[in-house]
Amino acid sequence: MSQANTAAVAQYTYWQTLCGRQDLVANSGVVAWLNGVQVALFYLPNEPEGNRLFAIENRDPKSGANVIGRGLVGSLAGDLVVAAPLYKQHFRLQDGTCLEYPEQTLNVWPVRFNGDAVEVQLEQAP
């Protein structure tokens, strides 16, 4: 096995609790602290695909302000997006890409409900 493959095998994922279901606001964002980074959590309970939960970076790359969690959620061209409050650019909740400025992206994390806990998936080396 090569060193690159060994490094990939050495990584593992785990789920970290950020908050509880009761802390979320339907169709809006709340912000949680995750290892030194602000994460905006969006809970969309009435989507046709069922309950949708997203974890996306809270820092707006254009302004540098931590405001994404205060953005408006909507749908553009079939994508669920959040509009950044300051400059109104739209970020896809699914992958963090910006519709207007492709060079701007936000980090996203896999997120789930585990009972009433809201958990994000992280990678860590042992």
C-alpha beads as a LAMMPS data file, in Angstrom:
LAMMPS data file: protein, C-alpha beads

126 atoms
125 bonds

1 atom types
1 bond types

-500.0 500.0 xlo xhi
-500.0 500.0 ylo yhi
-500.0 500.0 zlo zhi

Masses

1 110.0

Atoms # bond

1 1 1 0.000 0.000 0.000
2 1 1 1.436 3.424 -0.936
3 1 1 1.880 6.235 1.594
4 1 1 -0.994 8.158 -0.007
5 1 1 -3.302 5.175 0.445
6 1 1 -2.114 4.684 4.010
7 1 1 -2.903 8.333 4.792
8 1 1 -6.380 7.954 3.314
9 1 1 -7.010 4.838 5.378
10 1 1 -5.761 6.592 8.537
11 1 1 -8.542 9.193 8.236
12 1 1 -11.850 8.365 9.827
13 1 1 -15.135 10.140 10.170
14 1 1 -17.220 10.762 13.230
15 1 1 -20.352 12.717 14.069
16 1 1 -20.201 15.703 16.426
17 1 1 -23.303 17.142 18.091
18 1 1 -23.786 20.872 17.457
19 1 1 -27.178 21.536 19.009
20 1 1 -30.621 20.077 19.549
21 1 1 -33.592 19.955 17.200
22 1 1 -35.374 22.441 19.487
23 1 1 -32.611 25.019 18.758
24 1 1 -33.443 25.118 15.037
25 1 1 -35.860 27.579 13.458
26 1 1 -37.889 26.175 10.558
27 1 1 -37.111 27.792 7.175
28 1 1 -34.420 29.966 8.699
29 1 1 -30.825 29.788 9.870
30 1 1 -29.179 29.431 13.263
31 1 1 -25.452 29.564 13.893
32 1 1 -23.340 27.145 15.926
33 1 1 -19.645 27.027 16.806
34 1 1 -17.669 24.084 15.373
35 1 1 -13.955 23.790 16.163
36 1 1 -13.282 27.506 15.695
37 1 1 -15.632 27.984 12.733
38 1 1 -19.150 29.395 12.662
39 1 1 -21.590 27.035 10.931
40 1 1 -25.022 28.140 9.723
41 1 1 -27.664 25.417 10.085
42 1 1 -30.749 25.608 7.898
43 1 1 -33.770 23.419 8.625
44 1 1 -36.363 23.173 5.850
45 1 1 -39.117 20.852 7.121
46 1 1 -41.614 21.352 4.290
47 1 1 -39.559 20.474 1.226
48 1 1 -41.090 17.950 -1.225
49 1 1 -38.143 15.599 -0.512
50 1 1 -39.006 15.699 3.217
51 1 1 -37.169 17.349 6.079
52 1 1 -33.980 18.934 4.790
53 1 1 -31.102 19.980 7.017
54 1 1 -27.992 21.820 5.816
55 1 1 -24.740 22.908 7.484
56 1 1 -22.858 25.638 5.620
57 1 1 -20.079 28.050 6.520
58 1 1 -21.371 31.257 8.093
59 1 1 -18.616 33.569 6.778
60 1 1 -19.539 35.503 3.627
61 1 1 -16.443 35.403 1.370
62 1 1 -17.275 38.750 -0.284
63 1 1 -17.732 40.849 2.863
64 1 1 -15.805 38.732 5.355
65 1 1 -18.708 39.065 7.797
66 1 1 -20.283 36.116 9.624
67 1 1 -23.815 36.657 8.308
68 1 1 -24.870 33.719 6.104
69 1 1 -27.063 32.301 8.881
70 1 1 -29.156 35.484 8.687
71 1 1 -29.737 35.132 4.941
72 1 1 -33.053 34.391 3.285
73 1 1 -33.639 30.846 2.052
74 1 1 -35.296 30.225 -1.284
75 1 1 -35.118 28.357 -4.565
76 1 1 -33.412 29.561 -7.755
77 1 1 -33.216 27.490 -10.945
78 1 1 -34.244 24.409 -8.973
79 1 1 -31.549 24.822 -6.314
80 1 1 -32.154 25.555 -2.634
81 1 1 -30.111 28.663 -1.859
82 1 1 -29.399 31.208 0.830
83 1 1 -29.021 34.877 -0.126
84 1 1 -26.121 36.571 1.634
85 1 1 -27.548 39.524 3.590
86 1 1 -24.973 42.146 2.541
87 1 1 -24.292 41.693 -1.171
88 1 1 -27.240 39.379 -1.974
89 1 1 -25.212 36.705 -3.761
90 1 1 -26.840 33.256 -3.652
91 1 1 -25.121 30.133 -2.302
92 1 1 -26.402 26.602 -2.945
93 1 1 -27.172 24.935 0.366
94 1 1 -26.232 21.534 -1.059
95 1 1 -22.623 22.300 -2.038
96 1 1 -21.818 25.913 -1.029
97 1 1 -21.234 27.205 -4.565
98 1 1 -22.223 30.756 -5.466
99 1 1 -24.575 31.259 -8.414
100 1 1 -23.335 34.740 -9.311
101 1 1 -19.620 34.380 -8.515
102 1 1 -18.340 30.817 -9.125
103 1 1 -15.006 31.648 -7.468
104 1 1 -16.842 32.168 -4.156
105 1 1 -17.656 29.006 -2.235
106 1 1 -18.647 28.122 1.287
107 1 1 -17.651 24.977 3.134
108 1 1 -20.469 22.519 3.772
109 1 1 -20.686 19.568 6.144
110 1 1 -22.808 16.422 6.062
111 1 1 -25.455 16.940 8.753
112 1 1 -28.160 14.749 10.249
113 1 1 -30.635 14.313 13.060
114 1 1 -29.698 11.629 15.566
115 1 1 -32.848 11.515 17.641
116 1 1 -33.186 15.151 18.701
117 1 1 -29.466 15.929 18.322
118 1 1 -28.176 17.816 15.271
119 1 1 -24.847 16.276 14.240
120 1 1 -22.239 17.170 11.607
121 1 1 -19.779 14.715 10.132
122 1 1 -16.090 15.471 10.551
123 1 1 -12.865 13.798 9.484
124 1 1 -10.020 13.216 11.875
125 1 1 -6.754 11.365 11.879
126 1 1 -6.398 8.947 14.812

Bonds

1 1 1 2
2 1 2 3
3 1 3 4
4 1 4 5
5 1 5 6
6 1 6 7
7 1 7 8
8 1 8 9
9 1 9 10
10 1 10 11
11 1 11 12
12 1 12 13
13 1 13 14
14 1 14 15
15 1 15 16
16 1 16 17
17 1 17 18
18 1 18 19
19 1 19 20
20 1 20 21
21 1 21 22
22 1 22 23
23 1 23 24
24 1 24 25
25 1 25 26
26 1 26 27
27 1 27 28
28 1 28 29
29 1 29 30
30 1 30 31
31 1 31 32
32 1 32 33
33 1 33 34
34 1 34 35
35 1 35 36
36 1 36 37
37 1 37 38
38 1 38 39
39 1 39 40
40 1 40 41
41 1 41 42
42 1 42 43
43 1 43 44
44 1 44 45
45 1 45 46
46 1 46 47
47 1 47 48
48 1 48 49
49 1 49 50
50 1 50 51
51 1 51 52
52 1 52 53
53 1 53 54
54 1 54 55
55 1 55 56
56 1 56 57
57 1 57 58
58 1 58 59
59 1 59 60
60 1 60 61
61 1 61 62
62 1 62 63
63 1 63 64
64 1 64 65
65 1 65 66
66 1 66 67
67 1 67 68
68 1 68 69
69 1 69 70
70 1 70 71
71 1 71 72
72 1 72 73
73 1 73 74
74 1 74 75
75 1 75 76
76 1 76 77
77 1 77 78
78 1 78 79
79 1 79 80
80 1 80 81
81 1 81 82
82 1 82 83
83 1 83 84
84 1 84 85
85 1 85 86
86 1 86 87
87 1 87 88
88 1 88 89
89 1 89 90
90 1 90 91
91 1 91 92
92 1 92 93
93 1 93 94
94 1 94 95
95 1 95 96
96 1 96 97
97 1 97 98
98 1 98 99
99 1 99 100
100 1 100 101
101 1 101 102
102 1 102 103
103 1 103 104
104 1 104 105
105 1 105 106
106 1 106 107
107 1 107 108
108 1 108 109
109 1 109 110
110 1 110 111
111 1 111 112
112 1 112 113
113 1 113 114
114 1 114 115
115 1 115 116
116 1 116 117
117 1 117 118
118 1 118 119
119 1 119 120
120 1 120 121
121 1 121 122
122 1 122 123
123 1 123 124
124 1 124 125
125 1 125 126
